[in-house]
Every structure is written in C-alpha cells, then in structure tokens.
Amino acid sequence: MGRYSQDKRIVMTLDAGGTNLVFNAVQGEKEILSPYILPAHHATLRQVISTIFDGFVRVKDQLKDPPVAISFAFPGPAAYDKGIIDDLENLPTFRGGVALGPALREKFGIPVFINNDGDLFAYGEALAGLLPEINDLLAQRGSPKSYHNLFGATFGTGFGGGIVTKGELFTGDNSAQGEINRMRNKLYGNYSVEESTSIRGVQRVYARESGDHSAMSPKDIYEIGMGLKSGHRQAAVRAYEELAVVAGDAFANAITLVDGLVVIGGGLARAYPLFLSRLVQEMNTAYDTFQGGALPRMEIKAYNLEDHDDLELFLTGDTREIKVPFSNKTLTYDPLKRIGVGFRRLGTSRAVSVGAYAFALNALDK
C-alpha cells in the first residue's frame, strides 16, 4: 500500500507522448476517470497549449471535487522545477523555452508539477510497487534488511531513468537527474547506451544478425527468441543479449552510486524473461587487476528478483546474531551486501500516474 493510497485529494494528470496526450485524474493512487486522449501534434505552439488546456478542462468538468494540483510527465529537456520546456524532438513546436507550467497555473489557479516519465515511474514503484513488496517479503522472513533507495529505468523508444531515496524523488540542479541514456555504450564505445537499450537497438541487431530488414516489432523478436514464433531465433536472442550486456553495464555504473534496488519498465521490459538473467550476470562481472587477480565489479551483489532461486537467496541473505562487546546483548545482523533487479509491479503507465500524484502531494505537504 502506497503512502497516499487512502488520500482523498485529487490531482489532474497527463501522459504526454510524441503522438497522443492522455489526460486523467488520480485519487488515492488510482486513476478515477476514463482516459481522455487528444492528438499531440499541431502546426503551432498555440494550438498545442490550447489542446492541453482543453484536455484539463474536460477532466476538471468530470470531477465531483476540485483538484488540488496538476502533475504530469512531459518530455525533456526541460527546467522541470520551473515548469519550462525546452527544445523537443518529438514536439517541434516547443522551441526556445516554453513556460508551460506557469501557463497552466495561471489558467487553473492551482499548483502545477512537471517531471520526466522515467523519474515518475521510479517514484511510483518506490512508493507502491517493487520497493515496498520486497521490503514486505524481507519482513516476513524476519530479515533485518530493508531497502530505502531505488533506481528505475524504462526501456522503450528511449532509455530513461529515475532515482528515489528514502521516499523522495531525487532532482538534479539542471533537471538532468537519472539520465542513464547518456552513459557510454560498452559494446560500441562512441555511442550512448540508448542505441542498444531501445526499440531501435533491438531491431537493428535483429536485422543485422538475420538479414531481415522488415523492421520487425520487438514483441515479435522476443517471441522468436523464446521459441514461440518462427523466425531467426539466434538473431532474436542476440538482439536481447546486446540489450542485456549494455544495460547491465550501465546499471552497474549507476547503482554503484545509488546502492539500492533496480526496477525496469517500459514496453521492452516485458521481454525480461529473455534478457534479465544475462543483465544481472553482466552487473556481477569482475574487473581484472594489474596484480593478476579479479575485483568484483560492484561492492554489492545483484540478484534477479524474477528468478525463483535468485529471489530465495536474496531474501535469505546471511542473517546472524552477534554479541555486543562487554555486554550480554546481541544484535541481528546481515553482512551480505546485495541489491535486486526486478520487473515493474504497477505497470509503467500506472507507476507514472502514481509517481505524478505522489510528487504533487509530497510537495504540497512540505
């Protein structure tokens, strides 16, 4: 149960993509209306903003109680803390800095919060998804271990990320936090990780390995790789293996700084049965040393939370009782440093909605 699951306040939300604008309202971490969808592309900026106004007016008119805020995901680059959207690739009418947040605040007279979808996905899963689920399982085992930090990543058209620590969404000084897509690609050193961890990356490798350049969908490639559909199985396996290696390397870099659980979402993440074990293996690879030995890639060990045996090892840990020196007291202690990588629990869209809702209420309550 999330922090705001019983909250009666209503927040109007928007999932803004390159094709559609999907409006709704959230109360108690649940969407309470049927989604209202409008086209995202228009000839002028004025038309786009008018469409956004119209969408929120439509949502507000359906609510029994007035909303306390507007909170939503919108593409970057942006100065999210100021509600300003910069030059967008998928929405080319946004150029030169557009004060979208202040415009909505003036129109509706309530606070407006905008953030990146990767950040809000991570926040939703931290409050009401993977993070509390894992902590509940550990508590059921009587483990002294619990988790307070989470890194979330979305695999899809792009590769996004977000960081949550102790119930707070981490926000950077330039609204550029969690931008894991800009890390270096382990397999192609002059390219970013996104070239291998996105839809185009999976399609590119499959086409290269199979000779089939028909732009087959990632879902079809996954089903071929799992033996559920006819096709070039080796090429399909290779496509998701490259994603696993590159993403695993990036996750290891990120989690070395964050030290928390990892949750994956987005359309490509549904193919996790084909790549997650390899991804976790990559995170646990060792460095060579000049002394001829090996150094673990991370100070912590990663476990695949979707694998029964790995989950069991993760939950069991290495719990022991230790004595307090010069005392009759003992302490329960688990020295096994570990994190887990798991598939999203809420669904990517719902996690973003819950994250947007919680982000707004958290800000209002401060």
PATI-429642 format. One line per field, with one value per residue (C-alpha): residue number from 1; residue in three letters; chain; x, y, z. Coordinates in Angstrom, 3 decimals. Example, Ala and Ser with C-alpha at 12.3 -4.5 7.8 and 13.67 -1.06 7.14 Angstrom:
resi: (1/2)
resn: (ALA/SER)
chain: (A/A)
c1: (12.300/13.670)
c2: (-4.500/-1.060)
c3: (7.800/7.140)
// end
This chain:
resi: (1/2/3/4/5/6/7/8/9/10/11/12/13/14/15/16/17/18/19/20/21/22/23/24/25/26/27/28/29/30/31/32/33/34/35/36/37/38/39/40/41/42/43/44/45/46/47/48/49/50/51/52/53/54/55/56/57/58/59/60/61/62/63/64/65/66/67/68/69/70/71/72/73/74/75/76/77/78/79/80/81/82/83/84/85/86/87/88/89/90/91/92/93/94/95/96/97/98/99/100/101/102/103/104/105/106/107/108/109/110/111/112/113/114/115/116/117/118/119/120/121/122/123/124/125/126/127/128/129/130/131/132/133/134/135/136/137/138/139/140/141/142/143/144/145/146/147/148/149/150/151/152/153/154/155/156/157/158/159/160/161/162/163/164/165/166/167/168/169/170/171/172/173/174/175/176/177/178/179/180/181/182/183/184/185/186/187/188/189/190/191/192/193/194/195/196/197/198/199/200/201/202/203/204/205/206/207/208/209/210/211/212/213/214/215/216/217/218/219/220/221/222/223/224/225/226/227/228/229/230/231/232/233/234/235/236/237/238/239/240/241/242/243/244/245/246/247/248/249/250/251/252/253/254/255/256/257/258/259/260/261/262/263/264/265/266/267/268/269/270/271/272/273/274/275/276/277/278/279/280/281/282/283/284/285/286/287/288/289/290/291/292/293/294/295/296/297/298/299/300/301/302/303/304/305/306/307/308/309/310/311/312/313/314/315/316/317/318/319/320/321/322/323/324/325/326/327/328/329/330/331/332/333/334/335/336/337/338/339/340/341/342/343/344/345/346/347/348/349/350/351/352/353/354/355/356/357/358/359/360/361/362/363/364/365/366)
resn: (MET/GLY/ARG/TYR/SER/GLN/ASP/LYS/ARG/ILE/VAL/MET/THR/LEU/ASP/ALA/GLY/GLY/THR/ASN/LEU/VAL/PHE/ASN/ALA/VAL/GLN/GLY/GLU/LYS/GLU/ILE/LEU/SER/PRO/TYR/ILE/LEU/PRO/ALA/HIS/HIS/ALA/THR/LEU/ARG/GLN/VAL/ILE/SER/THR/ILE/PHE/ASP/GLY/PHE/VAL/ARG/VAL/LYS/ASP/GLN/LEU/LYS/ASP/PRO/PRO/VAL/ALA/ILE/SER/PHE/ALA/PHE/PRO/GLY/PRO/ALA/ALA/TYR/ASP/LYS/GLY/ILE/ILE/ASP/ASP/LEU/GLU/ASN/LEU/PRO/THR/PHE/ARG/GLY/GLY/VAL/ALA/LEU/GLY/PRO/ALA/LEU/ARG/GLU/LYS/PHE/GLY/ILE/PRO/VAL/PHE/ILE/ASN/ASN/ASP/GLY/ASP/LEU/PHE/ALA/TYR/GLY/GLU/ALA/LEU/ALA/GLY/LEU/LEU/PRO/GLU/ILE/ASN/ASP/LEU/LEU/ALA/GLN/ARG/GLY/SER/PRO/LYS/SER/TYR/HIS/ASN/LEU/PHE/GLY/ALA/THR/PHE/GLY/THR/GLY/PHE/GLY/GLY/GLY/ILE/VAL/THR/LYS/GLY/GLU/LEU/PHE/THR/GLY/ASP/ASN/SER/ALA/GLN/GLY/GLU/ILE/ASN/ARG/MET/ARG/ASN/LYS/LEU/TYR/GLY/ASN/TYR/SER/VAL/GLU/GLU/SER/THR/SER/ILE/ARG/GLY/VAL/GLN/ARG/VAL/TYR/ALA/ARG/GLU/SER/GLY/ASP/HIS/SER/ALA/MET/SER/PRO/LYS/ASP/ILE/TYR/GLU/ILE/GLY/MET/GLY/LEU/LYS/SER/GLY/HIS/ARG/GLN/ALA/ALA/VAL/ARG/ALA/TYR/GLU/GLU/LEU/ALA/VAL/VAL/ALA/GLY/ASP/ALA/PHE/ALA/ASN/ALA/ILE/THR/LEU/VAL/ASP/GLY/LEU/VAL/VAL/ILE/GLY/GLY/GLY/LEU/ALA/ARG/ALA/TYR/PRO/LEU/PHE/LEU/SER/ARG/LEU/VAL/GLN/GLU/MET/ASN/THR/ALA/TYR/ASP/THR/PHE/GLN/GLY/GLY/ALA/LEU/PRO/ARG/MET/GLU/ILE/LYS/ALA/TYR/ASN/LEU/GLU/ASP/HIS/ASP/ASP/LEU/GLU/LEU/PHE/LEU/THR/GLY/ASP/THR/ARG/GLU/ILE/LYS/VAL/PRO/PHE/SER/ASN/LYS/THR/LEU/THR/TYR/ASP/PRO/LEU/LYS/ARG/ILE/GLY/VAL/GLY/PHE/ARG/ARG/LEU/GLY/THR/SER/ARG/ALA/VAL/SER/VAL/GLY/ALA/TYR/ALA/PHE/ALA/LEU/ASN/ALA/LEU/ASP/LYS)
chain: (A/A/A/A/A/A/A/A/A/A/A/A/A/A/A/A/A/A/A/A/A/A/A/A/A/A/A/A/A/A/A/A/A/A/A/A/A/A/A/A/A/A/A/A/A/A/A/A/A/A/A/A/A/A/A/A/A/A/A/A/A/A/A/A/A/A/A/A/A/A/A/A/A/A/A/A/A/A/A/A/A/A/A/A/A/A/A/A/A/A/A/A/A/A/A/A/A/A/A/A/A/A/A/A/A/A/A/A/A/A/A/A/A/A/A/A/A/A/A/A/A/A/A/A/A/A/A/A/A/A/A/A/A/A/A/A/A/A/A/A/A/A/A/A/A/A/A/A/A/A/A/A/A/A/A/A/A/A/A/A/A/A/A/A/A/A/A/A/A/A/A/A/A/A/A/A/A/A/A/A/A/A/A/A/A/A/A/A/A/A/A/A/A/A/A/A/A/A/A/A/A/A/A/A/A/A/A/A/A/A/A/A/A/A/A/A/A/A/A/A/A/A/A/A/A/A/A/A/A/A/A/A/A/A/A/A/A/A/A/A/A/A/A/A/A/A/A/A/A/A/A/A/A/A/A/A/A/A/A/A/A/A/A/A/A/A/A/A/A/A/A/A/A/A/A/A/A/A/A/A/A/A/A/A/A/A/A/A/A/A/A/A/A/A/A/A/A/A/A/A/A/A/A/A/A/A/A/A/A/A/A/A/A/A/A/A/A/A/A/A/A/A/A/A/A/A/A/A/A/A/A/A/A/A/A/A/A/A/A/A/A/A/A/A/A/A/A/A/A/A/A/A/A/A/A/A/A/A/A/A/A/A/A/A/A/A)
c1: (0.000/1.472/1.912/-1.125/-3.374/-6.065/-5.692/-8.876/-7.187/-7.476/-4.671/-5.188/-2.607/-1.302/0.821/2.396/3.934/5.001/1.674/-1.024/-1.852/-3.633/-5.474/-6.875/-7.252/-5.806/-7.196/-5.781/-3.155/-5.897/-6.981/-10.633/-11.743/-11.616/-8.561/-9.251/-6.991/-6.133/-3.545/-0.151/0.929/-0.280/1.037/1.670/2.633/-0.545/-2.601/-0.672/-1.099/-4.782/-5.211/-3.565/-5.859/-8.895/-7.858/-7.558/-10.841/-12.546/-11.073/-11.965/-15.571/-15.959/-14.699/-17.051/-14.474/-11.969/-8.421/-5.610/-2.913/-1.880/1.039/2.293/5.110/6.382/9.378/12.642/14.969/13.291/13.709/11.086/11.294/10.254/7.770/9.735/10.012/12.997/13.534/11.711/12.461/9.028/7.045/8.900/6.632/8.332/11.373/13.358/11.856/8.087/6.661/4.052/3.769/3.189/0.633/-1.350/-1.071/-2.462/-5.263/-6.448/-5.281/-3.676/-0.063/1.463/4.222/6.016/8.658/10.257/8.406/11.446/11.623/7.902/7.964/10.705/8.795/5.595/7.408/9.269/6.089/3.609/5.396/8.573/10.281/7.524/6.841/10.450/10.557/7.374/8.908/12.056/9.986/8.033/11.352/12.375/15.284/16.955/17.458/15.254/15.632/15.144/16.650/15.577/16.774/14.071/14.704/12.319/13.133/11.168/11.545/14.280/16.025/15.055/15.832/14.969/16.356/14.356/15.981/14.134/10.760/11.991/12.456/15.986/16.008/19.212/20.293/19.606/16.597/19.010/18.961/18.803/19.751/21.208/20.686/23.793/26.185/28.783/27.809/30.030/29.826/30.039/32.325/31.476/27.725/25.342/23.711/20.335/21.468/21.345/18.675/15.807/13.380/15.643/18.575/16.766/15.504/18.950/20.700/17.993/18.185/21.977/22.090/19.154/19.326/15.637/15.258/11.461/11.584/10.018/8.452/10.361/7.425/7.822/11.578/11.018/8.558/11.023/13.770/11.541/10.640/7.009/7.098/9.021/11.947/15.687/15.910/19.655/19.341/16.494/18.450/21.448/19.341/18.200/21.606/23.172/20.487/21.283/25.041/24.821/22.046/23.743/26.972/25.078/23.113/26.339/27.745/24.561/23.909/27.495/26.488/22.858/23.156/19.523/17.080/16.584/13.182/12.674/9.640/8.594/7.447/10.721/10.889/8.086/10.728/12.646/12.441/14.809/17.350/17.146/19.387/22.095/21.702/22.238/25.186/26.762/26.302/28.189/31.175/34.647/37.398/40.942/43.677/47.308/48.281/46.700/43.608/39.994/37.962/34.162/32.509/30.420/30.892/27.396/25.992/22.977/20.206/17.474/14.242/12.213/14.176/12.848/16.247/17.873/14.965/15.271/18.977/18.275/15.583/17.566/20.741/23.219/21.345/23.256/23.283/26.355/27.304/27.792/31.292/31.338/27.574/25.071/23.108/23.062/22.173/20.691/22.997/23.102/26.503/25.563/25.661/23.114/20.589/17.930/16.747/13.069/10.255/7.808/4.846/2.367/2.572/4.618/1.719/0.175/3.553/3.985/0.485/1.128/4.501/2.990/0.265/2.683/5.169/2.485/1.109/4.590/5.415/2.131/2.621/6.056)
c2: (0.000/3.341/6.443/8.186/5.194/6.481/10.159/11.863/14.709/14.721/15.575/16.024/14.163/13.954/11.376/13.373/11.447/12.308/11.072/11.444/13.463/11.222/13.058/11.665/12.346/10.407/10.000/7.647/6.471/5.305/6.792/7.731/8.628/7.026/8.333/11.341/11.290/14.187/14.435/15.835/17.185/20.592/23.200/25.883/26.083/27.990/25.063/22.536/24.550/25.171/21.406/20.815/23.430/21.752/18.352/19.526/21.484/18.276/16.348/19.066/19.197/15.481/15.739/15.864/17.668/20.316/19.144/20.356/20.294/19.325/16.893/15.097/13.646/15.648/15.071/16.895/18.644/20.958/23.011/20.947/22.818/25.992/24.288/25.365/23.019/23.395/22.261/18.956/16.487/14.828/18.046/20.544/23.495/23.650/25.808/28.394/27.690/27.412/28.247/25.502/25.097/28.799/28.956/26.077/27.548/30.858/29.124/26.802/28.617/25.550/24.334/22.594/19.972/18.567/15.887/13.241/9.945/7.893/9.779/9.471/5.760/5.199/7.224/5.245/1.911/3.128/4.119/1.475/-1.112/-3.175/-1.474/-1.996/-5.500/-6.579/-4.999/-6.878/-10.179/-9.498/-8.626/-11.881/-13.742/-11.855/-10.304/-7.236/-5.973/-3.298/-1.002/2.738/3.518/2.569/3.173/2.873/2.517/2.408/0.569/1.760/4.388/5.713/4.657/6.725/6.604/7.975/7.828/7.654/7.809/7.479/8.360/11.392/11.696/12.880/16.022/17.457/21.065/21.074/18.721/16.172/13.581/9.878/10.375/6.896/7.065/9.244/6.659/5.138/2.006/-0.901/-2.626/0.478/2.915/6.018/5.570/6.017/3.091/4.084/2.890/-0.675/-0.447/0.952/-0.352/0.786/-1.043/-4.387/-4.002/-3.021/-6.060/-8.462/-7.076/-7.286/-10.856/-12.239/-10.245/-9.414/-5.632/-5.513/-3.557/-6.407/-5.362/-6.018/-8.175/-10.415/-10.571/-11.579/-14.325/-15.635/-15.658/-17.594/-20.133/-19.004/-17.850/-18.902/-16.750/-16.399/-17.424/-16.926/-13.364/-12.642/-13.992/-11.929/-8.757/-9.012/-10.222/-6.984/-5.032/-7.047/-6.513/-2.780/-2.154/-4.324/-2.375/0.929/-0.316/-1.384/2.109/3.771/1.503/1.851/5.419/4.794/1.461/0.344/-1.882/-1.613/-1.784/-1.967/-0.896/0.302/-1.730/-3.590/-4.642/-7.152/-9.267/-9.655/-13.498/-13.311/-10.841/-10.216/-13.101/-12.000/-8.394/-9.343/-11.536/-8.522/-6.437/-9.082/-9.436/-8.806/-6.407/-7.608/-6.149/-5.420/-7.843/-10.666/-11.114/-10.144/-7.333/-7.607/-5.033/-3.732/-3.787/-5.281/-8.346/-8.146/-10.759/-11.445/-10.926/-12.640/-15.891/-18.146/-19.414/-15.996/-14.419/-17.104/-16.387/-12.654/-12.986/-15.464/-13.395/-14.210/-13.310/-13.944/-12.943/-11.092/-10.159/-6.604/-6.397/-6.180/-6.792/-9.651/-8.151/-9.450/-7.861/-9.329/-8.604/-9.458/-8.704/-9.822/-6.643/-7.126/-5.478/-6.939/-6.191/-6.747/-6.140/-3.347/-4.228/-1.470/-1.295/1.519/3.892/3.402/3.813/7.166/8.238/7.190/8.932/12.147/12.057/11.419/14.005/16.685/15.755/15.408/18.922/20.350/18.777/20.307)
c3: (0.000/-1.024/1.059/-0.445/-1.154/1.232/0.376/-0.816/-2.673/-6.461/-8.892/-12.636/-14.727/-18.269/-20.066/-22.874/-25.753/-29.249/-30.668/-28.014/-24.927/-22.406/-19.612/-16.374/-12.656/-9.716/-6.213/-3.599/-6.144/-8.543/-11.874/-11.354/-14.902/-18.312/-20.184/-22.388/-25.443/-27.739/-30.550/-29.554/-32.939/-34.127/-36.525/-33.900/-30.237/-29.507/-30.807/-28.700/-25.498/-26.266/-26.682/-23.296/-21.733/-23.324/-22.010/-18.433/-18.686/-19.817/-16.864/-14.340/-15.547/-14.735/-11.153/-8.174/-6.042/-7.150/-7.882/-5.637/-8.329/-11.838/-12.084/-15.176/-17.219/-20.171/-22.440/-21.840/-21.993/-19.536/-16.384/-14.604/-11.312/-13.138/-15.471/-18.553/-21.545/-23.865/-27.475/-28.042/-30.809/-30.897/-30.379/-32.595/-31.777/-28.348/-29.009/-27.074/-23.644/-23.148/-19.714/-19.796/-16.026/-15.292/-18.144/-16.641/-13.152/-14.397/-16.297/-13.486/-10.351/-8.732/-8.349/-11.363/-11.265/-14.331/-14.437/-16.631/-17.135/-16.071/-12.773/-12.070/-12.977/-10.400/-7.793/-8.308/-7.994/-4.907/-3.084/-4.203/-6.353/-6.220/-3.266/-0.647/-1.990/-1.459/1.996/2.940/1.800/3.827/6.899/6.556/6.724/9.844/7.966/9.466/5.930/4.339/1.341/1.077/-2.341/-5.833/-9.373/-12.039/-15.771/-18.728/-21.943/-24.967/-27.686/-25.424/-22.224/-19.198/-15.515/-12.096/-8.557/-5.330/-1.914/1.405/-0.093/-2.003/-5.753/-6.445/-8.574/-10.016/-10.344/-14.108/-14.307/-15.787/-13.000/-13.781/-17.433/-17.775/-21.551/-21.815/-20.398/-22.702/-24.612/-23.526/-26.932/-29.139/-27.402/-29.434/-28.891/-25.983/-24.185/-25.656/-29.078/-27.698/-24.976/-27.040/-29.651/-32.466/-30.887/-30.676/-34.250/-35.534/-34.072/-35.232/-38.770/-38.759/-37.479/-39.502/-42.729/-42.254/-42.592/-42.313/-39.006/-37.062/-33.750/-30.520/-29.374/-32.427/-31.893/-28.275/-29.270/-31.849/-29.232/-26.820/-29.498/-29.554/-33.182/-36.254/-37.316/-36.868/-33.210/-32.843/-34.140/-31.732/-28.781/-29.840/-30.093/-26.485/-25.324/-26.564/-24.708/-21.566/-21.736/-22.398/-19.856/-17.236/-17.614/-17.291/-14.269/-12.555/-13.041/-11.784/-8.824/-7.608/-6.718/-5.702/-3.787/-3.964/-5.789/-9.554/-11.251/-15.013/-17.020/-20.460/-23.442/-23.986/-20.336/-20.950/-22.698/-19.409/-19.471/-22.439/-21.069/-17.315/-16.201/-18.639/-17.485/-13.833/-14.814/-16.511/-13.366/-11.389/-13.723/-12.294/-13.250/-13.834/-11.664/-12.534/-9.784/-11.775/-9.649/-10.020/-8.429/-8.220/-10.481/-7.575/-3.822/-3.710/-5.483/-7.811/-7.790/-10.342/-8.402/-11.159/-10.798/-8.008/-6.865/-7.009/-5.101/-2.411/-1.973/-1.873/0.797/2.896/2.972/5.718/8.898/12.116/15.779/17.019/20.565/21.718/23.258/27.080/27.175/27.374/24.472/20.904/17.597/14.430/11.517/7.823/6.291/2.753/0.666/-2.080/-4.343/-6.602/-10.126/-10.850/-13.324/-12.575/-10.356/-11.174/-14.946/-16.421/-17.106/-13.670/-11.980/-13.760/-12.622/-9.027/-9.149/-10.511/-7.863/-5.006/-6.253/-6.176/-2.748/-1.276/-2.470/-1.193/2.246/2.797)
// end
